[in-house]
Amino acid sequence: MSYFDAASSLPLHPVARQALLAAVDEGWADPARPHREGRRARMLLDAARETAAEALDCRPDELRFTSSGTQALHTGIGGALTARRRAGRRLVVSAVEHSAVLHAGETHERAGGLLHQVEVDRTGRIDVQEWARALGEDCALACLQSANHEVGTVQPVARVAEVCAEAGVPLLVDAAQSLPWGPVEGPWSLLTGSAHKWGGPPGVGLLAVRKGVRFAPPGPVDERESGAAPGFGNIPAVVAAAASLRAVRAEAEAEGARLRALVDRIRARVPGLVPDTEVVGDPVRRLPHLVTFSCLYVDGEALLHALDAAGFSVSSGSSCTSGTLTPSHVLRAMGVLSEGNVRVSLPPGTQESEVDRFLQVLPGAVAEVRARLGAGAAPAAGAGAGAAEDAGGTTAGAAGPDRDTAADVAATAATPPEGAGEITVDARGTLCPLPVIELAKAVGRVPAGGLVRVLADDEAARLDIPAWCEMTGHAFEGAEGTEYRVRRAGGTG
C-alpha cells in the first residue's frame, strides 16, 4: 500500500517516536511545580521550545504550544482581533485559506466584525497589489497561508508581510504545510503550525507571536503557555513534535528536490495518460511534494475508492467526496474543475517505482469510473494523444476551441446530430459529475454555434459547468437560477 496523503497527516517520524518514548518517563510531572519531578518536566518543555523556535526563526519566549493547529489559528486570530479592536474591525484573508481561518472569520462577522476575502488567480495565488488595497485604514488583522493545503501553491508571503508592516497591520501566517520545508521569510507578526503535518504526534500546534504585537488571548485563560492553551500540556508530545521538526528540516533540501522531480513526472504525464484532465495549482511556485488534478466525468468518491483498492491512499477536494456535497472552496475560488479531483501528496521516502505504478494504475481507474457512470469512451491508457479522433478530425483530449471531448464523441456516435439549434437538458436531482456528463453528451447533438440549456440544482454545477467550458473551448454564457447556458464552439450563434 502506498500512502500518498502527506498533506493530511504523516506517521510518526522515527525521531519523534524515540523522543516521545523517552519523554514519557521524564516529562509526566507538572512543569509549573518547583519539586524535582516538576523541574525535569520543565527542562524538557524549555528545550522543546528552544528547538521549535529555532525552526520557526523566532525567540523561545514568543512561542506557545497548543493542542492543535486549529486551536493555534483560532487563538491567534481571536487574540489579535481582541487586542486591536480599537484599530478596526476588518479581517483580511485570502479566499483559499484553510477552513479553520474562514470559520474564525465567520465568527468575527457574527460578532459585528468585517471579513474581506481577497480573490486568487487560476493558480490559487493572490495579487500583492490587490492585497494592499484590501487592508484599508480599519484593518485589525490579515491572515495568509504560506502554501495551500489543497493545490500546493506557495503565496508571496514575504512581500505581503512587508506590505502589511508598511500599513501597520499584523500578518498571521498559517504555515502548517510549509514548515517542514523551511522557515517563513518576511516580517510576519503571528505564525501557526501543526505537528502531525511533519511527522510529529497529533494534538500539538504551534503559535508564535512576535514581541511588540498586541495580543490578548480570547476566552478564559490561565498562566500556562501565556494563556494560549489553558490546562496541563502534553509534554512528551511537545518534545516529540520539536524533535521531529528539527529532524525533517535537516532532510528537507535533499528530500524536497527528490520529491519535486517525482511530482514533476506526475504533472507532465497525467494529462497524456488520462484524457480530459486538468492539473491545477502553480506549476513552479509550489510545495515540492504535492500535485492536484481533476478528471472530467468522474465521481470523486468512486475514484478514490478505486485507487484505494489498487493500493494508493490519496485525498480529494471534490464535492463528490464531501459530506455537504459542496465543492471545495479552494477550487471554487480558483475557478477550476472540482469533479474527479485527486490530491497526491508524497511523504518523505516515496520511491520512484511507487510513482510509476500509480501512473500505470490511474488511467484504468478513471476509465472504470467513467464507464460505470456512462460517460462514454476514452483513449486507451498510454495510447497517446492521437489514439482517438472525433467526427471533426480533432483529437479527443487535445486543447483548442474546435475540439469535442471523449464524451462528446461517444454521444455523437450514439445519437446523430439532430440539427436543432437549441436543446434543454434536465439534470435536476442529480449530483456531480452527472450534470456535466449530460452536458457533454448534449453538446454533440447540436450544430456549431448551437445552444444547450442545462437545468441543474447541484451546487457543484456552478463551478464545474463553467470549468468544463474553459477546458473544452465551448462558451459559457451565464447562469440564472438553476439554468446554465452553454454554446457549442465553432460558431457565433
Residue pairs with C-beta under 8 A, 6 or more apart in sequence:
1 311
1 312
1 313
2 311
2 312
2 313
2 350
2 354
2 357
2 358
3 11
3 313
3 347
4 312
4 313
4 314
4 344
4 345
4 346
4 347
4 350
4 358
5 313
5 314
5 315
5 343
5 345
6 289
6 290
6 345
6 346
6 347
6 348
7 149
7 150
7 152
7 177
7 197
7 289
7 290
7 315
7 343
7 345
8 315
8 345
9 196
9 197
9 202
10 196
10 197
10 198
10 199
10 347
10 348
11 199
11 347
12 20
12 199
12 200
12 201
12 240
12 244
13 198
13 199
13 200
13 244
13 247
13 248
15 243
15 244
15 246
15 247
16 199
16 200
16 201
16 240
16 241
16 243
16 244
16 247
17 240
18 243
19 236
19 239
19 240
19 242
19 243
19 244
20 201
20 236
20 237
20 239
20 240
22 239
23 44
23 235
23 236
23 239
23 240
24 236
26 40
26 41
26 44
27 40
27 41
27 44
27 45
27 235
27 236
27 239
28 37
28 41
28 235
28 236
29 35
29 37
29 38
29 40
29 41
30 38
30 41
30 232
31 38
31 41
31 42
31 44
31 45
31 233
31 235
32 38
32 42
32 223
32 224
41 235
44 235
44 239
45 233
45 235
45 238
45 239
46 60
47 239
47 242
48 65
48 235
48 238
48 239
48 241
48 242
48 243
49 60
49 63
49 65
49 242
50 60
51 242
51 243
51 245
51 246
52 63
52 65
52 206
52 241
52 242
52 245
53 59
53 60
53 62
53 63
53 208
54 246
55 179
55 183
55 242
55 245
55 246
55 249
56 63
56 179
56 183
56 184
56 191
56 193
56 206
56 208
57 183
57 184
58 191
58 208
58 210
59 211
61 211
62 208
62 209
62 210
62 211
63 206
63 207
63 208
64 72
64 75
64 206
64 207
64 208
64 209
64 225
64 226
64 228
64 229
65 204
65 205
65 206
65 207
65 225
65 228
65 229
65 233
65 238
65 241
66 72
66 75
66 204
66 205
66 206
66 207
66 225
66 228
66 229
67 203
67 204
67 205
67 229
67 234
68 194
68 202
68 203
68 204
68 205
69 100
69 176
69 192
69 193
69 194
69 195
69 197
69 205
69 206
70 100
70 194
70 205
71 205
71 229
72 192
72 193
72 194
72 205
72 206
72 207
72 228
73 98
73 100
73 101
73 104
73 172
73 174
73 192
74 100
74 103
74 104
75 207
75 217
75 218
75 228
75 229
76 172
76 190
76 192
76 207
76 209
77 91
77 101
77 104
77 105
77 108
77 141
77 143
77 172
78 104
78 217
78 218
78 219
79 209
79 215
79 216
79 217
79 218
79 228
80 140
80 141
80 170
80 172
80 189
80 190
80 213
80 214
80 215
81 91
81 108
81 113
81 140
81 141
82 216
82 217
82 218
83 214
83 215
83 216
84 140
84 141
84 170
84 214
85 140
87 138
87 139
87 140
88 136
88 137
88 138
88 139
88 140
89 108
89 112
89 113
89 114
89 138
89 140
90 113
90 114
90 115
90 116
90 135
90 136
90 138
90 139
90 140
91 105
91 108
91 113
91 114
91 115
91 116
91 139
91 140
91 141
91 142
91 143
92 116
92 118
92 131
92 134
92 135
92 139
92 141
92 142
92 143
92 169
93 101
93 102
93 105
93 115
93 116
93 117
93 118
93 142
93 143
93 144
94 117
94 118
94 120
94 126
94 143
94 144
94 145
94 155
95 117
95 118
95 119
95 120
95 329
95 333
96 120
96 124
96 145
96 148
96 150
96 153
96 329
96 330
96 333
96 334
97 143
97 144
97 145
97 174
98 145
98 149
98 174
98 176
99 329
101 143
101 145
101 174
102 329
105 115
105 117
106 115
108 114
108 115
109 115
113 140
114 138
116 134
118 126
118 127
118 130
118 131
118 134
119 126
119 130
119 333
120 126
120 333
120 334
121 127
121 334
122 334
122 335
122 336
123 151
123 153
123 280
123 281
123 282
123 283
123 285
123 334
124 148
124 151
124 153
124 280
124 281
124 282
124 330
124 333
124 334
125 153
125 154
125 155
125 156
125 282
125 285
126 144
126 155
126 156
126 160
128 156
128 159
128 160
128 163
131 142
131 144
131 160
131 163
132 163
132 167
135 142
135 163
135 164
135 167
135 169
139 167
139 169
140 169
141 169
141 170
141 171
141 172
142 160
142 164
142 169
142 170
142 171
142 172
143 171
143 172
143 173
143 174
144 155
144 157
144 160
144 171
144 172
144 173
144 174
145 155
145 173
145 174
145 175
145 176
145 177
146 154
146 155
146 157
146 173
146 174
146 175
146 177
146 178
146 184
147 153
147 154
147 155
147 175
147 177
147 178
147 286
147 287
148 154
148 155
148 177
148 281
148 330
149 176
149 177
149 330
150 292
150 317
150 328
150 330
150 331
150 343
151 280
151 281
151 282
151 286
151 290
151 292
151 330
151 331
151 334
151 343
152 177
152 281
152 282
152 286
152 287
152 289
152 290
152 291
152 292
152 345
153 281
153 282
153 285
153 286
154 178
154 282
154 285
154 286
154 287
157 173
157 184
157 185
157 186
157 188
158 185
158 186
159 186
160 171
160 186
161 171
161 173
161 185
161 186
161 187
161 188
162 186
162 187
164 170
164 171
164 189
165 171
165 187
170 189
170 190
170 213
170 214
171 187
171 188
171 189
171 190
172 188
172 189
172 190
172 191
172 192
173 184
173 188
173 190
173 191
173 192
174 192
175 184
175 191
175 192
175 193
176 192
176 193
176 194
176 197
177 197
177 287
177 290
178 184
178 287
179 193
179 197
179 198
179 206
179 245
180 197
180 198
180 199
180 245
180 248
180 249
180 252
181 252
181 256
181 287
181 288
182 249
182 252
184 191
188 210
189 209
189 210
189 213
190 207
190 208
190 209
190 210
190 213
190 215
191 206
191 207
191 208
192 205
192 206
192 207
192 208
193 205
193 206
194 204
194 205
194 206
195 201
195 202
195 203
195 204
195 205
195 206
195 237
195 240
195 241
195 244
195 245
196 202
196 203
196 204
198 244
198 245
198 248
199 244
199 247
199 248
199 348
200 237
200 240
200 241
200 242
200 244
200 245
201 237
201 240
201 241
203 234
203 237
204 234
204 237
204 238
204 240
204 241
206 241
207 228
209 215
209 226
217 226
217 227
217 228
220 230
221 227
221 230
222 230
222 231
224 230
224 231
224 232
224 233
225 233
248 348
251 348
255 348
256 288
256 289
257 288
259 288
259 289
259 346
259 348
259 350
260 288
260 289
262 346
262 350
262 352
262 355
263 288
263 289
263 290
263 291
263 344
263 346
265 355
265 359
266 291
266 344
266 355
266 358
266 359
267 279
267 283
267 291
269 359
270 277
270 279
270 293
270 359
270 362
271 277
271 278
271 279
271 293
271 397
272 384
272 385
273 359
273 362
273 363
273 381
273 382
274 295
274 362
274 363
274 366
274 378
274 381
275 378
275 379
275 388
275 396
275 397
275 405
275 406
276 295
276 296
276 297
276 378
276 396
276 397
276 405
276 406
276 407
276 471
277 293
277 294
277 295
277 296
277 366
278 293
278 294
278 336
278 337
278 467
278 471
279 291
279 292
279 293
280 292
280 293
280 294
280 331
280 334
280 336
280 337
281 290
281 291
281 292
289 345
289 346
289 347
289 350
290 343
290 344
290 345
290 346
291 343
291 344
291 345
292 317
292 341
292 342
292 343
292 344
293 341
293 342
294 318
294 331
294 336
294 337
294 338
294 339
294 340
294 341
294 342
294 467
295 303
295 339
295 340
295 341
295 342
295 366
296 337
296 339
296 340
296 375
296 405
296 407
296 433
296 436
296 440
296 468
296 471
297 339
297 340
297 370
297 373
297 375
297 376
297 407
297 433
297 436
297 437
297 440
298 339
298 340
298 366
298 369
298 370
298 373
298 375
298 433
299 320
299 339
299 340
299 369
299 373
299 432
299 433
300 316
300 318
300 319
300 320
300 321
300 339
300 340
300 341
300 342
300 432
301 316
301 318
301 320
301 321
302 320
302 369
302 372
302 373
303 316
303 340
303 342
303 365
303 366
303 369
304 314
304 315
304 316
304 321
304 342
306 365
306 368
306 369
307 313
307 314
307 342
307 361
307 362
307 365
308 314
310 361
310 365
311 357
311 361
312 358
312 361
314 342
314 343
314 344
315 342
315 343
315 345
316 341
316 342
316 343
317 327
317 328
317 330
317 331
317 338
317 341
317 343
318 327
318 328
318 338
318 339
318 340
318 341
318 432
319 325
319 326
319 327
319 328
319 338
319 339
319 432
319 458
319 459
319 460
319 463
320 339
320 340
320 431
320 432
320 433
320 460
321 341
322 328
325 431
325 432
325 458
325 459
325 460
326 459
326 460
327 338
327 432
327 459
327 460
327 462
327 463
327 464
328 338
328 341
331 337
331 338
331 341
331 463
332 338
332 463
335 463
335 466
335 467
335 470
336 467
337 463
337 464
337 467
337 468
337 471
338 432
338 460
338 463
338 464
338 467
339 432
339 433
339 436
339 460
339 464
340 366
340 369
340 433
344 358
346 355
360 381
363 380
363 381
363 382
364 381
366 378
367 378
367 381
370 376
370 378
373 433
373 434
373 437
374 437
375 406
375 407
375 410
375 433
375 437
375 440
376 406
376 407
376 408
376 409
376 410
376 411
376 440
376 441
377 388
377 406
377 409
377 410
378 388
378 396
378 397
378 406
379 385
379 387
379 388
379 396
379 397
379 406
380 387
385 395
385 397
385 398
386 395
388 395
388 396
388 397
388 406
388 409
389 395
389 396
390 396
390 403
390 404
390 408
390 409
390 412
391 404
391 409
391 412
391 413
392 402
392 404
394 400
394 402
394 403
394 404
395 403
396 403
396 404
396 405
396 406
396 408
396 409
397 405
397 406
399 473
400 473
401 473
401 489
401 490
402 473
402 489
402 490
403 472
403 473
403 489
404 412
404 443
404 444
404 472
405 440
405 472
407 437
407 440
407 441
408 440
408 441
408 443
408 444
408 472
409 444
410 441
410 444
411 440
411 441
411 442
411 443
411 444
411 445
412 444
412 445
415 441
415 444
415 445
417 444
417 445
417 446
417 447
418 445
418 446
419 447
420 445
420 446
420 450
421 446
421 447
421 449
421 450
421 451
421 493
422 446
422 450
422 451
422 452
422 453
423 442
423 445
423 446
423 450
423 451
423 452
423 453
424 452
424 453
424 454
424 455
425 438
425 439
425 442
425 452
425 453
425 454
425 455
426 455
427 434
427 435
427 438
427 439
427 454
427 455
427 456
427 458
427 461
428 455
428 456
428 457
428 482
429 457
430 438
430 456
430 458
431 458
431 460
432 458
432 460
432 461
432 464
433 464
434 458
435 454
435 456
435 458
435 460
435 461
435 464
435 465
436 461
436 464
436 465
436 468
438 454
439 452
439 454
439 465
439 468
439 484
439 486
440 468
440 472
442 452
442 454
443 452
443 474
443 486
443 488
446 452
446 488
447 488
447 491
448 488
448 489
448 490
448 491
449 487
449 488
449 490
449 491
449 492
449 493
450 487
450 488
450 491
450 493
451 477
451 485
451 486
451 487
451 488
451 493
452 485
452 486
452 487
452 488
453 483
453 484
453 485
453 486
454 461
454 465
454 483
454 484
454 485
454 486
455 482
455 483
455 484
456 465
456 482
456 484
457 482
461 484
462 479
465 476
465 479
465 484
465 486
466 476
468 474
469 475
469 476
469 486
470 476
472 489
473 489
474 486
474 487
474 488
474 489
475 486
475 487
475 489
476 484
476 485
476 486
477 485
477 486
477 487
478 484
478 485
479 485
487 493
